Amino acid sequence: MDDGLRVTERWVVPAAELRERFSRSSGPGGQGVNTTDSRVELSFDVAGTTSLSPTLRARALDRLAGRLVDGVLTIAASEHRAQLANREAARDRMAALLRAAVAPPPPPRRPTRPSRGAKERRLADKKRQSQRKRDRRADGD
């Protein structure tokens, strides 16, 4: 747990840049839920990190803009009864979120047109469907 957070093969967030807070959790746990600090809040200062290049940091800040508070990303985990399990869950979610934030953008879409055969098949299906509906009508129409 004391080592950094591995986000990608080349990027490991140093443990010094991660901050954990513990508090009491609601949910399962019986009487122990009122006495143990099993909820975990994991925070990472995306804006002030030194472990990212400026271009990747700008990309992450742009993609995570809705989740950041003063440049800090916070993940809360309280789904497990044990603090250790919640710490692992928070670290996994943080790594997945950061991995998606620094991923390269998808290649641009190349516009395509339907082929002549596809257009002809579509029109033939439309004609077949309209004939089917015409055949179902009462004699008055």
Backbone bond lengths (Angstrom), bond angles and torsions (degrees), N, CA, C in turn:
res aa  C-N    CA-C-N  psi(-1)  N-CA   C-N-CA  omega(-1)  CA-C   N-CA-C  phi
1 M - - - 1.448 - - 1.523 112.03 -
2 D 1.331 117.80 -25.36 1.461 120.24 -175.47 1.517 112.23 -79.16
3 D 1.336 117.64 -13.62 1.451 118.74 179.33 1.528 109.27 -79.41
4 G 1.314 115.47 174.29 1.453 120.37 -178.17 1.516 112.58 -70.61
5 L 1.305 114.83 177.50 1.463 122.62 -179.74 1.522 108.38 -99.96
6 R 1.347 116.49 113.98 1.463 120.53 179.84 1.520 108.51 -79.80
7 V 1.339 115.47 115.68 1.458 121.31 -179.51 1.525 109.30 -95.87
8 T 1.328 116.71 -52.27 1.461 122.27 176.02 1.524 107.48 -130.59
9 E 1.322 115.88 -178.31 1.466 119.79 178.41 1.521 111.34 -60.24
10 R 1.336 116.04 -35.69 1.463 120.41 -174.70 1.525 114.15 -101.66
11 W 1.319 118.34 -10.58 1.460 120.33 -175.51 1.514 110.88 -120.60
12 V 1.321 114.97 118.60 1.460 122.53 174.71 1.523 107.25 -122.47
13 V 1.318 116.55 122.52 1.461 120.34 177.11 1.522 107.68 -77.66
14 P 1.331 118.35 122.62 1.465 120.04 179.68 1.529 111.38 -61.65
15 A 1.313 115.64 146.28 1.468 120.61 -179.11 1.527 111.31 -61.21
16 A 1.337 117.26 -28.03 1.463 120.78 -179.61 1.529 111.89 -67.06
17 E 1.341 117.71 -22.36 1.463 120.69 -178.75 1.526 112.42 -91.52
18 L 1.326 117.84 -4.68 1.462 122.04 177.93 1.517 109.51 -99.63
19 R 1.336 116.54 141.83 1.456 120.38 178.60 1.525 108.41 -127.76
20 E 1.315 116.69 129.59 1.463 121.66 179.71 1.523 109.64 -114.04
21 R 1.343 114.19 137.43 1.464 120.81 173.64 1.512 107.23 -124.69
22 F 1.310 116.27 143.88 1.459 120.97 -179.38 1.522 109.10 -120.27
23 S 1.338 115.34 141.34 1.453 119.66 177.75 1.527 108.85 -149.41
24 R 1.309 115.38 174.44 1.458 119.51 179.81 1.518 109.55 -73.94
25 S 1.305 114.51 140.77 1.452 121.11 -175.30 1.513 110.47 -107.97
26 S 1.341 115.44 146.77 1.457 118.52 171.23 1.520 107.45 -88.03
27 G 1.296 117.12 174.78 1.458 119.51 176.82 1.507 112.79 99.59
28 P 1.351 116.79 -156.69 1.462 120.39 -172.94 1.528 112.55 -65.81
29 G 1.309 116.18 151.47 1.458 119.80 178.06 1.511 112.62 149.43
30 G 1.307 117.99 -8.09 1.463 120.36 178.54 1.513 111.52 66.15
31 Q 1.331 116.46 -141.70 1.458 120.27 -178.70 1.518 111.18 -69.56
32 G 1.334 116.33 -26.13 1.465 119.82 -178.01 1.515 113.12 -67.39
33 V 1.328 117.64 -18.64 1.464 120.02 -177.62 1.529 110.94 -65.60
34 N 1.315 116.80 -23.99 1.459 120.22 -178.92 1.522 112.57 -85.45
35 T 1.317 118.16 -9.24 1.468 119.59 -174.43 1.524 113.46 -120.11
36 T 1.332 118.70 -19.80 1.457 119.41 -175.62 1.524 110.90 -104.38
37 D 1.312 115.87 144.12 1.457 122.12 177.85 1.520 108.72 -92.43
38 S 1.339 116.31 80.37 1.461 119.24 -174.91 1.525 113.15 -97.72
39 R 1.326 118.86 -13.76 1.471 121.43 178.65 1.523 108.64 -78.02
40 V 1.344 116.15 137.67 1.460 121.21 -176.61 1.523 109.56 -121.71
41 E 1.323 115.91 132.31 1.464 122.00 170.81 1.522 107.02 -115.17
42 L 1.331 115.46 116.63 1.457 121.80 -179.71 1.520 107.95 -105.32
43 S 1.347 117.55 124.76 1.457 122.01 -177.47 1.521 110.29 -120.36
44 F 1.337 114.68 145.60 1.462 121.93 178.84 1.524 108.05 -142.37
45 D 1.328 115.98 126.14 1.458 121.75 179.81 1.523 109.14 -82.87
46 V 1.336 116.11 95.76 1.464 121.10 -177.73 1.523 109.98 -68.78
47 A 1.329 117.34 -39.22 1.460 120.80 -176.54 1.528 112.00 -68.88
48 G 1.314 117.68 -31.06 1.457 120.05 -174.99 1.512 114.91 -106.16
49 T 1.315 118.19 10.22 1.465 120.13 -176.71 1.524 111.60 -72.33
50 T 1.319 114.19 147.41 1.476 119.94 175.39 1.522 110.77 -105.25
51 S 1.322 116.96 -1.87 1.465 120.01 -176.45 1.530 112.48 -87.64
52 L 1.326 118.05 -0.98 1.464 122.42 -179.07 1.523 110.29 -119.69
53 S 1.330 115.50 146.99 1.457 119.40 174.01 1.532 108.23 -71.47
54 P 1.322 117.96 157.92 1.478 120.02 -178.67 1.532 113.43 -58.65
55 T 1.330 117.83 -35.49 1.469 118.84 -179.48 1.527 111.09 -69.39
56 L 1.337 116.97 -43.74 1.468 119.60 178.58 1.521 111.09 -67.74
57 R 1.342 116.81 -35.56 1.464 119.93 178.23 1.529 110.19 -64.30
58 A 1.338 116.61 -42.35 1.468 120.09 178.53 1.522 110.71 -63.61
59 R 1.345 116.80 -40.84 1.472 120.77 178.51 1.520 110.51 -63.24
60 A 1.338 117.03 -44.07 1.465 120.93 -179.91 1.527 110.95 -65.50
61 L 1.317 117.62 -41.79 1.462 120.50 179.07 1.523 110.90 -63.33
62 D 1.323 116.15 -38.66 1.461 120.40 179.92 1.530 110.83 -66.88
63 R 1.331 116.82 -46.20 1.470 120.49 -176.25 1.522 113.21 -74.46
64 L 1.321 117.31 -28.23 1.468 120.79 -178.63 1.521 112.75 -100.21
65 A 1.330 117.29 13.17 1.468 121.37 -173.23 1.532 112.69 -53.61
66 G 1.307 117.82 -38.30 1.460 120.50 -178.45 1.511 114.38 -72.71
67 R 1.322 117.71 -17.98 1.471 121.47 -176.94 1.519 113.23 -103.74
68 L 1.323 117.78 -9.47 1.460 120.85 -175.28 1.523 111.69 -89.08
69 V 1.319 115.73 142.64 1.454 122.63 172.44 1.524 105.92 -121.73
70 D 1.322 116.57 110.19 1.469 122.90 -176.06 1.522 111.65 55.80
71 G 1.323 116.97 37.44 1.461 121.76 177.40 1.518 114.58 81.09
72 V 1.336 117.50 5.30 1.470 121.58 -177.23 1.530 109.44 -109.61
73 L 1.329 115.79 129.09 1.459 122.72 176.68 1.522 108.26 -96.36
74 T 1.336 116.96 128.28 1.463 121.46 -178.98 1.520 109.60 -124.28
75 I 1.331 115.08 131.90 1.464 122.95 177.19 1.522 107.56 -118.98
76 A 1.338 116.07 132.07 1.466 120.46 177.21 1.519 108.81 -113.20
77 A 1.323 116.10 137.02 1.464 121.50 178.40 1.523 108.75 -132.50
78 S 1.329 115.60 125.11 1.465 119.22 178.09 1.524 111.25 -144.77
79 E 1.347 116.22 21.96 1.465 118.59 -175.04 1.524 113.85 -81.34
80 H 1.330 118.34 -13.17 1.468 121.36 -179.73 1.522 109.75 -109.22
81 R 1.322 115.12 160.40 1.465 119.26 179.11 1.521 111.70 -79.17
82 A 1.328 116.68 -28.47 1.460 120.38 -175.66 1.526 110.65 -94.64
83 Q 1.314 116.11 140.01 1.463 121.10 178.79 1.522 111.38 -61.98
84 L 1.321 116.87 -39.36 1.461 120.82 -178.61 1.531 111.06 -63.17
85 A 1.322 116.85 -41.35 1.463 120.40 178.17 1.523 110.79 -65.95
86 N 1.327 117.63 -37.82 1.464 120.77 177.68 1.530 110.78 -68.43
87 R 1.327 117.32 -35.12 1.470 119.87 176.80 1.524 110.27 -63.88
88 E 1.324 116.72 -42.66 1.472 120.52 178.24 1.527 110.63 -64.43
89 A 1.332 116.99 -42.81 1.464 120.74 -179.76 1.530 110.80 -62.63
90 A 1.329 116.52 -42.11 1.464 120.08 -179.96 1.531 110.54 -65.81
91 R 1.331 117.09 -41.68 1.466 120.23 179.50 1.527 111.11 -65.57
92 D 1.335 116.83 -40.29 1.467 120.12 178.21 1.522 111.18 -63.05
93 R 1.338 116.16 -44.76 1.467 119.75 -179.78 1.523 111.82 -66.51
94 M 1.332 116.53 -39.01 1.469 120.50 178.14 1.527 109.81 -62.93
95 A 1.326 116.97 -45.12 1.467 120.34 -179.47 1.526 110.78 -62.76
96 A 1.336 117.77 -42.67 1.464 120.85 -179.96 1.525 111.03 -64.16
97 L 1.325 116.40 -41.09 1.463 120.75 -179.49 1.528 111.04 -66.22
98 L 1.324 116.60 -44.01 1.466 120.26 179.15 1.523 111.39 -68.07
99 R 1.340 117.02 -36.46 1.464 120.80 178.34 1.526 110.43 -61.87
100 A 1.331 116.24 -43.03 1.464 120.16 178.85 1.524 111.28 -69.05
101 A 1.335 117.01 -32.06 1.461 120.49 -176.98 1.524 112.34 -71.76
102 V 1.333 118.01 -31.90 1.464 119.88 -177.70 1.522 112.86 -101.15
103 A 1.340 117.05 3.03 1.465 120.26 179.46 1.525 109.56 -63.69
104 P 1.323 117.42 146.40 1.462 119.11 179.50 1.523 110.61 -65.44
105 P 1.325 116.72 150.84 1.468 118.36 -179.62 1.521 110.64 -66.30
106 P 1.323 117.66 151.59 1.464 119.94 179.99 1.529 110.15 -66.88
107 P 1.324 117.35 155.89 1.470 118.84 178.43 1.525 110.05 -64.65
108 P 1.315 117.52 148.59 1.464 119.29 -178.84 1.526 111.26 -64.95
109 R 1.313 115.38 147.29 1.462 120.70 -178.80 1.519 109.54 -74.87
110 R 1.326 114.75 132.71 1.460 119.28 175.22 1.519 108.03 -90.62
111 P 1.331 117.97 120.54 1.460 118.91 -179.11 1.524 110.88 -66.61
112 T 1.321 116.51 137.26 1.456 121.66 179.92 1.515 108.76 -127.91
113 R 1.318 115.54 163.30 1.461 121.34 177.40 1.518 108.47 -119.78
114 P 1.347 116.47 151.43 1.460 117.54 176.10 1.530 110.54 -67.40
115 S 1.321 116.14 145.66 1.470 120.32 179.78 1.533 110.28 -71.49
116 R 1.320 115.48 165.46 1.460 119.87 179.44 1.528 110.37 -61.65
117 G 1.320 116.63 -41.90 1.463 120.54 178.69 1.520 112.09 -60.65
118 A 1.343 116.69 -39.59 1.463 120.23 -179.97 1.526 110.02 -65.48
119 K 1.338 116.65 -40.49 1.473 119.94 178.11 1.531 110.36 -63.35
120 E 1.332 116.19 -44.14 1.460 119.64 -179.79 1.526 112.10 -63.67
121 R 1.343 117.01 -41.02 1.467 120.73 178.07 1.529 110.64 -63.40
122 R 1.335 116.72 -41.62 1.467 120.63 179.65 1.527 110.15 -62.16
123 L 1.330 117.38 -45.81 1.461 120.62 -179.89 1.523 111.51 -65.71
124 A 1.350 117.20 -39.13 1.464 120.15 178.47 1.526 110.32 -64.01
125 D 1.351 117.12 -40.19 1.467 120.55 177.60 1.524 110.95 -64.13
126 K 1.350 116.63 -39.56 1.463 119.94 178.95 1.520 110.23 -63.28
127 K 1.338 116.61 -43.36 1.465 120.11 179.65 1.520 110.91 -63.98
128 R 1.342 116.68 -41.84 1.451 121.01 179.35 1.534 110.40 -62.99
129 Q 1.332 116.69 -42.55 1.468 120.82 -179.92 1.531 110.72 -65.94
130 S 1.331 117.90 -41.87 1.462 119.62 -179.25 1.532 110.46 -67.93
131 Q 1.326 117.29 -36.50 1.472 120.35 176.75 1.530 110.10 -64.83
132 R 1.316 117.19 -40.88 1.458 121.92 178.75 1.527 109.82 -60.17
133 K 1.343 116.83 -45.29 1.462 120.47 -179.75 1.527 110.71 -67.79
134 R 1.351 116.87 -37.66 1.463 121.23 178.28 1.532 110.38 -62.72
135 D 1.334 116.31 -38.99 1.457 120.86 179.75 1.539 112.24 -67.29
136 R 1.326 117.41 -25.54 1.461 120.83 -178.37 1.534 112.73 -81.71
137 R 1.313 117.24 -14.45 1.462 120.07 -175.82 1.516 111.66 -67.01
138 A 1.329 114.18 156.40 1.460 119.57 175.10 1.517 109.23 -72.16
139 D 1.315 117.77 164.49 1.452 121.31 -175.88 1.524 112.76 -65.31
140 G 1.317 118.62 -21.78 1.458 121.64 -178.11 1.518 113.15 -67.23
141 D 1.301 118.85 -22.83 1.472 120.28 -176.28 1.473 110.63 -84.06
